[in-house]
Every structure is written in C-alpha cells, then in structure tokens.
Amino acid sequence: MPHPPRSTVTLRDVAAAAGVSVATASRVLGGSSRTVAPEYAERVLAAASALRYTVDASARAMRRASDAITLVADDLTTPSMGMVVAAMERQARKSGAFVTVSSTRGTPDKQLQTVRLLRGLRPRALVLTSGRLQSNALEEQLFRELQAYEREGGRVVIVGVADEAFDSIDLDNHGAGYSVGNYIANSGHRKVVIFGGSHGSANFSARVSGFIDGLTSAEAEKPLIQVVSCEGNRQGGFDAARALVERGLEGTDAVLAINDMVAIGAMSAFRAAGVKVPDDVSVTGIDDIQLAVDVTPQLTTVALPLADVGTMSIRLALATRTQPTNFTARGNLVIRDSTMPRSR
C-alpha cells in the first residue's frame, strides 16, 4: 500500500502506524521532557521514518520557551535605563541568550497587559524595572500573573524595588539621597531646595526622604528645606529652576535634584538666567550618567552601580535556584565642580 504524500502525513498518521496515542507520538517527536517507554519511542520513530514524517520546526519552537529575556520597563528613553539595558545585553550574549525590551510608562494596566502577552510568547525570563512597584506590594493581578508565569517554568527578576516573592535587586535610593543631603548640610549650605520629581514613584520618594534625613541629621546647623515637584527629566529640571529664579532665589544656596537629568536641566536654566553654578547655587544629582562628567561644571552626584545591576539581573534570570534571592545595590557620593562649600 503506497504511503500518503509527505506533505499530507500528520502526527495522527504516525501514531496510528505505531499503534500508540497521538499524545505519545507528540512526546517522542516534539522533544517533550516527559518519559516515554523505549519500545513505544522506537515504534514511533520507525513509523515516522517509514512515513517520511517531518516535525514542524516552527510549531515545535512555539511549544517551548525561547532563549529570550524580556525587559519590561517604565521608560526606555532615560540614560540610566540605557546603562542597565546595555549591561543586560552584554551579559545575555555571553550566556547564549538575548534581550528584548518593552516600555509600559509605569502604567499598571499596561504592565498587566504586557506580562499577560509575554506569558503566551514564553520568554525564558522577565526582568521588570519599575519605580512604581511598592516593596512587597505588587498590584494583586500583576502579582498573580508573575507567579503563574514562574509556575509555567519562567523566571521573574524585579529591579529597583525589593519583593521577597521573586528574585530582586533593590537600589538604595534612600541611602543615595542621604549621602547628598548630609554632605550639603555639612558643607555649609543653609537654604536648600529639593527638585523632587512627580508623584507616584517609589524610587523618587525614597531619594527625597533620604535628602531630608541627610540634611537634618548633619552635625551642622539644620538648613531650611523646600521640596518642589517636577517631571523627572531634563525639561522638568529646567522648568523648576526657571520658576525658582522667577520667584527669586532669596538666599537659596543649593538645589538637590532626584536624578542627573533633572540636575542638568536645572543648571541649563540657571546659566540662561545668569545664575552661576556653584558660585551662586550648588547643584547635585543622583545616578552618575555619562552626561554628569560632560557638562560644565561637572556634576556632583551619587554613582549608582547601574551597569552592575543590569549584569546581575541577567545572572539571576539564568541561574538555578529554589528560593528567591534579594540584593541591595548601593551608590557612592562623587564630589565634582557643581558644588562648593559655603562659609558662614
């Protein structure tokens, strides 16, 4: 009896010829990790050979997890995130994997939709970087989606906040702010304005809290502190500084920005208004992006180990473990030309 044409041979044909179920034939030919008795496996392989059955490679690829590690981030356009992503890509390539990226703008609905979609695409691991996720308080639906993804064999790494349910790398944002505030107070600054970013960011809130604690914990006379909300980007810093100048500096001698881009925007506005940095006002940032040393004057800031965080996130995503691992990444104060001591 002639065999059916090769293009029409199905898995059901192979199963029938081997005298086994379709499920058993699928496990043998689809590379399943489930064990099939040797005699059945031999019969399936012999039938597939006789019928000239060819496994659909594209369908098989869809059934198994890929080597992709997907980064789900609030914003992929910031220099600090660029440092994290570059390090992730370098480490992934060394490990034979690759990185794909997706931006959610920190919107809870978009985060949930993205994770649900990615569960269907089955990347090897998900790395979430979000300053809007509170420690141990992931939004309930998102939390369930991430847990379900791990039950299906994936891995989750949270970057930027700590969560004991998953592998996580927490940035010590409070400590970064504290070191800046303490230095500014001890160097004689007495009227300080904090450009604190927009509401809703756990990372920015921690930095502002750290600024205030550092300013008030110094051994020197406690300074007057004002907190101004602004967008957490260069334009936000520019607008906040311009508004401050228009209202009148009134003795303000330091501006502490929640990141380097806000600080750089503020210095640009001060320069346009004829306010000299650091002679008239000291300016600080946090992150230590490349622009921090490219601007004039070079920016006093806290160097966070962003590249190390990117590298570690990939190592965690690919590592074998039974319990979640939690790390805290701390920064170092780097004093440059945008600040100067005040004599009293």
N, C-alpha and C positions, 0 to 999 in steps of 0.2 A: 504494500500500500504506500503510495507516494506521500512524502512529508508535506505539510502545508507550506506555502511560500514563506520565506524567512520573515518578511515584513508583517505577516499575519500571526506569527507564533506569539502566544500570550503566556503569562505566568500560569494561568489555569490549564493550558495545554501541557505545560511541563509537569504540573502537579498530577494531572490525570495519567500521564505516561509513566510517572514514577510511582503511582499508587499512594500518594500522600496528600495531605490537605494543602490548600493554597497558602495557608499561614506558614506551614513548614517549608514549602518551597521558597516563600518570600524570605524567611530567616536565612536559608542557605545562600540564596543568590543576592540578597540585599545587604549582606555583611552585618547581620544583627549580632549583638553581643549575647543573645540567648543561645544556650547549648542545644544542638540537635544530635540525636544518636548517630554514630558513624555510618551505620548501614543505610539510614534514611538519607543522610547527606550524600553518600555515594550514589544512591539511586537517583537523587535529584540532579546531581552533576552529570551523570551519564545520560539522563533524559534530555537535559539542556543541550548537551553536546550533540546528541543524535538529531535533535530538532533544530540545531543551529540557532538556539535562542541567545540573544544578546541583551545584557542588562542595560536598561535605560540609564545612562550615567547622570543625566540631568535630574531625573526623578530621584535617583539614589542620593544625589547631593542635597536635594531639598529635604530628604528624610533625616539627615544627620546635621549636627551642629557644624558650623563653619569655623575657620580659624580667625574670624573677625572679633576684635574687641571694640565695642561701640562706646564712645564717649557721649554722654548726654549732659550738656552744659547749659547754664543760664545764658551766657553770651560768649560767642567765639571770637569777637572782634577786639577784645582788650589785649594789650601787650602781655599782661601777666598770664592770661589763659594761653596765649601763643607760646610762652615759655613752657607751660605744662604740656601742651599738645606736642610740641617738638620733641620733648624728652620722652613722651609716651611712644611716639613713632619710632624713635631710635631704639628703644628697649624692645618694642614689639618685633622689629625687623631682626634683631639679634636672636629672638626666640622663635623665629619662623612664623610669626603671626602678623597681622596688620590692623591698623586703627581706622575706623570710620567715625564720623562726628555728626552730631545733631544738636541744634540750638533750640531751647524752649522759652528763652526770655524770662525764665523763672516763674512762668505761669503754671499753677497747679494743674489745670485742665490739660495743658499742652504736655506737661510732664507725664501725666497718666496716659494720655493717648499715645505718646511716643513709646513708652515702655510696653504698652499692650501690643503695638505694632511690632516692636522688636522681638517680643516673645514668639510671634509667628515666624519671624525670619531666623530665629535661633542663632544669634551670635554666641561665641564662646563665653564672653563675659560682658557685663555692663559696668562702666565706670560713670558714676553720677557726681558732678561737681555743682553744688548749689548752696549759696549762702542763705537761701530762704528756708532750708530744712532745719528745724529746731532739733537740738540734741535729744535723741531717744523719743522723738515725737513726729516721725514721718506721717504725713497725711494718711489716714487709715486705708483708703482704697489703693493708693500707690504702694503702701507697705505690703498689702496683700498680694499685689501684682509681683512685686520683687521677690517675696517669699515663694510664690508659685513658680516663678522663673528659676529660682535655685532648686526647688524640688524636681524640676524637669532636667536638671543637670547643669544649669548655667551658674555663673558666679557673679556676685554683686560687690562692688567696691565703692564706698562713699568717700568723696574727697571734699574737705572744707568744714565738715562738722563730724562729730562722733556719733555713732549709732552702734550699740552693742550687739544688735541683731545681725550685722553684716561686718565684713572687713571694712575698716575705715581709717582715714588719715585726717586728723584734725589739725587745722592751723591755729597756732596760739595767737589769735588776733588780740586778745586782751593783753597778753604779755608784750606784744609789739607796741600797742598804744601806751602801755605803762612806761616802757623804757624811754619813749619820746617825751612823754609828759614830765617824767622825773628829771630828765636832762634839761628840758626847757626851764623848769622851775629853779633848778639848782644853778643854772647859768644866768640868773638874774632877771628873767622875764616876769613881768607882773600883771600885764593885761593881755590875756590870751583869747583868741577866737578860734573855735574848732569848726572846720567845714566838715559836717558830719554825714553827708550823703543822704539819700532818700530813705523813707521809712520802709520797713519790711525786710531788711537784710540783716540776718543774724550776725554775719561777719562784720559789717559796718558798725552795728550796735555794740559789739564786743570791743571794737577798736576805740569808739568814743568813750565807752566806760573805762577802758584802760587809760586813755588820755587823762580823764578826770581823776582817776585814782592816782596816777603818777604825779600829776600836778599838785594834788592836795596832800600827798604822802611825803613830799620832799621836806628836808630839814629847813629849807629857807622859808621866808615869809610866803604865806599862801597867796597865789595870784587870783585876780578877778577872771572869771571864765564865762564866755558866751558861746553857745552852740548854735550854729546856723545850718539849716538843712539845704542841701543842693543835690543835683544829679551827680552820680559817682563817676564822672568822666571829665575830660578837659574843658568842655564847654560849661559844665556845672561849676568848676572851679573858677573859670574866667568870669562868669556872671556873678558869682558870690563875691569875688574880690572887687569887681567893679561897683557892686551895690554897697560894699563896705566903704569904699573910697568916697562914694557919693554921699553917704551918711556922715562921713567924717571919721577918720581913724581914731581921733581923740585919745592918743597915747597908746593905741594898740601896738604892741611890740613883737607879737608872734602869731602866726597862723599855722595851725596843725591840721593837715588835710588827711582824710581817711585813706587815700592812696596817692601814688605818684602822679597819675594823670590829673587829678584834681589840683595837686600842688603845682604842677607845671602850668595848668590853665590860670591859676591864681597869680603866678609870677609874671605871666604874659600881661595880665590885666594891670598889675602894679606897674610894670615897665611902661605901658601905654599911658598910665596916669602920672608918670614921673615919680612914683614911689620907689625908692631904692631898696633892693634886697641884697644883703641883710642889714644895711646901714639904718634904714627906717623901720623895717619889719623883718623878722626871721620867718622862714617858711620851711616846713618839714612835710615828708610824705611817708608812705609805707609800701613796700614791695621790692624796691630796687630793680626796676626795669632798666633796659639799656639807655633810655632817654634820660634817666636820672644823672648820668655822667656826661651826656651830650649837651645838656642845656647849660646856659651861663646865667648865674653861678651854678655850679654843680650842686645837686640836691642832697641835703641831709635826710636820711630815710632809714627804715629798718629793712635789711636784706632778708627776705623770706626764702627758704630753700625750694623755690618753685620747680626747678628742674629735677631736684631730688624727689619731690612729691610725684611728678609725672612718672619717673622711673619706678618708684616704689609701687605706684598704683598698678602698673603692668605686672610687676613681680608678684604682687598679691593676687591679681586676677588669674595668673597662670600657675600659682603654687598649689600643692596638695595640702589640704588641711581639714581637720574635723571640727574645729571651733573657730569662731571669728577672731581676727587679730586687729587690735586697735593701736594706732600710733599717734603721737602728737609731734608736729613739726614746729620748731621754734626758730625765731629770727635773731639777728644781731644788729644793734644800732651802728650805723655808719655815719660819722660826722663829716660833713663837707662844707662848702663855702656859702650855702644859703642860710646859715645861722651864725650868730656871733654872740658872745657874752655881753650882758648889759651891766654897766657899773652903776651902783646906787650910792 
